[in-house]
Amino acid sequence: SEAEKGAYPYYMLKEIDEQPGVMRNLIEHYIAEDGSIKIDEELLKRLNQAQRLYIVAAGTSYHAGLVGKELFERLTNIPTEVHVASEFAYNPPLLAEHPFFIFLTQSGETADSRQVLSQVNEWGYPSLTITNVANSTLSREATYTLLLYAGPEIAVASTKAYTGQIALEAILAKAMGELKNIDKAENFNVAKELTFVANGMQALVDGKSEIKEIAEDVLATTRNAFYIGRSIDYDIAQEAALKLKEVSYVQTEGFASGELKHGTIALIEKDTPVIAIITDEKTAKHTRSNTQEVLARGARVIYIASRQLAVAGDQIILPEVHPLLTPLLAIIPCQLLAYYTSLQRGYDVDKPRNLAKSVTVE
Ligand code: G6P
């Protein structure tokens, strides 16, 4: 079956490698030959009627929501908030008059998200669940569902569901924006751009041996590590840090690079690994100046940079893709760094301690 490991030593590596295929599946399922998007127009209209979108999720899906906020705000002009489900459940924000809720969930079973959806249903607001599991609880209980078609995700650390969710958010935002005649959405050729992403992902997974060397060199014995970035690169940094900490038990923080100087830079010692994500043109030079500050305190800095923003000496170079889709590429080396660091330390990367694939208790 699809869920078998085959020649792979671990599901996590298999699932990392499957990501170019996940992109192609989404194009096939959601975009017609003529470029039109195959999403129920009633759903698009109801989304566009919302004054504000509320994305609710947990864990890696929450991080996919952070990127989703960028996509929805830039392509649809609808203000978008992203909430951790367990926080929203007991302390909901003051809502807009016409809210629309988007639940992101690989499994469709996360109890914290289910609890929020029950509340949303009691309030009588419309909702969409984006999930990998058809007929899951969150799918059944939401007004609408969109499926990821990513195939079963077995490794506890989520990889292909994250990139699948972001790609589907991009397709959805494009369709919504186009319906509203927003230039940015009309000019965003999402099928073409996601094809570039799939090719770029393939190049990155093919280059995994270089990432393995960096993991062995920089992360094998460290006690802690930081991922830093600004804007969309901060979103990526948060997911990259979660990946590394959950499978390698290295204490890792994903930090807004400009905020380091307000306290956290005190943690930088000689050889502390700091991995800088640089894919956002507006903030690239600011993040680079933050890396100078940590270098001056002895940090070992690894740069993950988009080709057009890279400078000599950057260790990991990402193929160029649309500026809104860079998380789909930047996360690949970060997933591989986490995977190889876990193996190097002798852990079962598919079944990290204390964690469950789907958390069905609150
Ligand atoms: C668990 C898993 C994470 C996942 C989170 C949310 O904590 O270990 O990998 O991101 O649940 O799961 P969901 O299925 O709702 O995306």
Boltz pocket constraint, residues with backbone or C-beta under 6 A from the ligand:
constraints:
  - pocket:
      binder: B
      contacts: [[A, 58], [A, 59], [A, 60], [A, 61], [A, 104], [A, 105], [A, 106], [A, 107], [A, 108], [A, 109], [A, 110], [A, 113], [A, 156], [A, 157], [A, 158], [A, 355], [A, 356], [A, 357], [A, 358], [A, 359]]
      max_distance: 6.0
